[in-house]
Amino acid sequence: MPITQKQLGAIMPLCKADQWTDPLNAAMERFEINTPTRVAAFLAQLAHESTETTRRCGRSGFRHRLPPRLT
């Protein structure tokens, strides 16, 4: 169930849909995100975590803050 650039732009207005549509469709196919419910959940989570694809943070950029030690 591939998504179109028009659909992606409507779902995530800040997203550069022309750059993201093909990679997202490939990822959804690879990981069997192939029902309307799965697609909706995946895109909602992606939009939330990436601020509509305007922010990316891979493993090397991840900053984990540990809680302060209790003494």
Contact map, one row per residue, 1 for C-alpha under 8 A:
11100000000000000000000000000000111100000000000000000000000000000000000
11110000000000000000000010010000000000000000000000000000000000000000000
11111011000000000000100010000000000000000000000000000000000000000000000
01111111000000000000100000000000000000000000000000000000000000000000000
00111111100000001100100000000000000000000000000000000000000000000000000
00011111110000001000000000000000000000000000000000000000000000000000000
00111111111000000000000000000000000000000000000000000000000000000000000
00111111111110101000100000000000000000000000000000000000000000000000000
00001111111111111000000000000000000000000000000000000000000000000000000
00000111111110000000000000000000000000000000000000000000000000000000000
00000011111110000000000000000000000000000000000000000000000000000000000
00000001111111100000000000000000000000000000001000010000000000000000000
00000001111111100000000000000000000000000000000000010000000000000000000
00000000100111110000000000000000000000000000000000011100000000000000000
00000001100111111001000000000000000000000000000000011100000000000000000
00000000100001111111000000000000000000000000000000001000000000000000000
00001101100000111111100000000000000000000000000000000000000000000000000
00001000000000011111100000000000000000000000000000000000000000000000000
00000000000000011111111000000000000000000000000000000000000000000000000
00000000000000111111111100000000000000000000000000000000000000000000000
00111001000000001111111110000000000000000000000000000000000000000000000
00000000000000000011111111000000000000000000000000000000000000000000000
00000000000000000011111111100000000000000000000000000000000000000000000
00000000000000000001111111110000000000000000000000000000000000000000000
01100000000000000000111111111000000000000000000000000000000000000000000
00000000000000000000011111111100000000000000000000000000000000000000000
00000000000000000000001111111110000000000000000000000000000000000000000
01000000000000000000000111111111110000100000000000000000000000000000000
00000000000000000000000011111111110000000000000000000000000000000000000
00000000000000000000000001111111100000000000000000000000000000000000000
00000000000000000000000000111111100000000000000000000000000000000000000
00000000000000000000000000011111110000000000000000000000000000000000000
10000000000000000000000000011111111001100100000000000000000000000000000
10000000000000000000000000011001111101100000000000000000000000000000000
10000000000000000000000000000000111111100000000000000000000000000000000
10000000000000000000000000000000011111110000000000000000000000000000000
00000000000000000000000000000000001111111000000000000000000000000000000
00000000000000000000000000000000111111111100000000000000000000000000000
00000000000000000000000000010000111111111110000000000000000000000000000
00000000000000000000000000000000000111111111000000000000000000000000000
00000000000000000000000000000000000011111111100000000000000000000000000
00000000000000000000000000000000100001111111110000000000000000000000000
00000000000000000000000000000000000000111111111000000000000000000000000
00000000000000000000000000000000000000011111111100000000000000000000000
00000000000000000000000000000000000000001111111110000000000000000000000
00000000000000000000000000000000000000000111111111111000000000000000000
00000000000100000000000000000000000000000011111111111000000000000000000
00000000000000000000000000000000000000000001111111110000000000000000000
00000000000000000000000000000000000000000000111111110000000000000000000
00000000000000000000000000000000000000000000011111111111000000000000000
00000000000000000000000000000000000000000000011111111110000000000000000
00000000000111100000000000000000000000000000011111111110000000000000000
00000000000001110000000000000000000000000000011001111111000000000000000
00000000000001100000000000000000000000000000000001111111000000000000000
00000000000000000000000000000000000000000000000001111111100000000000000
00000000000000000000000000000000000000000000000001001111110000000000000
00000000000000000000000000000000000000000000000000000011111111000000000
00000000000000000000000000000000000000000000000000000001111111000000000
00000000000000000000000000000000000000000000000000000000111111000000000
00000000000000000000000000000000000000000000000000000000111111000000000
00000000000000000000000000000000000000000000000000000000111111100000000
00000000000000000000000000000000000000000000000000000000111111110000000
00000000000000000000000000000000000000000000000000000000000011111000000
00000000000000000000000000000000000000000000000000000000000001111100000
00000000000000000000000000000000000000000000000000000000000000111110000
00000000000000000000000000000000000000000000000000000000000000011111000
00000000000000000000000000000000000000000000000000000000000000001111100
00000000000000000000000000000000000000000000000000000000000000000111110
00000000000000000000000000000000000000000000000000000000000000000011111
00000000000000000000000000000000000000000000000000000000000000000001111
00000000000000000000000000000000000000000000000000000000000000000000111
